[in-house]
Amino acid sequence: LPAHFSGDISRIKQSTSLPVAAGFGISSKETALEALNSADGFVVGSYFVEAMSRRVSAQELTHLAQELDPRRKS
């Protein structure tokens, strides 16, 4: 994630009482965890679009989502 990510999320959180989710550059468990250090959640898009372009099954997409989430116990 960019060096200014944490500061940007902090500034956004000062402007709202709503949860703040990050959604750019999240494509691994490590980047998801890094995002969660500042944001309340994360959104994954391109990672799944790429997987769908390979025609992976719904079951495999579920597995990919579970493996990506650092809050999930292995």
N, C-alpha and C positions, 0 to 999 in steps of 0.2 A: 504494500500500500504506500501511497505517497507520504513523504516526510511530514507534510502539513495535515495529514488525515485527522489525527487526534485533536488538534486545535480547531479544525473546521467543525468536527462533530461537537466539541464543547461550545462553540459559538452558536450552533444550531439549537442545542439543548437549552441555552439561555433564552431563546426566543419562543419556546413552546413547552408546554407541560406534557405533550404527547410523546410516546416512545419514538425513538429515532433509529431507523434501520439503514444500514449501508448496503449498497448494491453494485458497486463497480470494482472489478478486480478480484472478486471472490471466486476462487476456483480450486481451493484446497482446504483441508482441515486447518492448516497453519494460517492461511490468510483469513479464514473465518474466525479463528481464535483471536487473531490480531484485531480484527474489526470489533469483536465483542469486548475487547479491552476498553473501547470508547463508546461504541454504539450499543443500543439495547437489543438489536437483532441484525440479521444479515439476509440479503436477498441474492439468490444465485440465478442467473439467466443464461448467459452464453454457454456456460458449462453444460447445462441441460439441453440447450438447442443443438449443440455439437453432438451430444449423445443421441438425441432424437434423429439427427441427420444420418447416424449410423444404424438407425432402426432398431435400437435396443428395446427390449420389452418393458412394459409398465413395471414389472417386478424388478428388473434391473435398475430402472430409474429410481424406484423406491430405495433399493440398496445403495445406490450412489448418494442419494440424499442423506440417508442414515450414516453412511461412512464419512460424509463431509461435515457433519455437525459435531463440533468439539464438545458440546454439552452432553452428548450421548455417550454412555459407558459402552466400551467395546465388549 
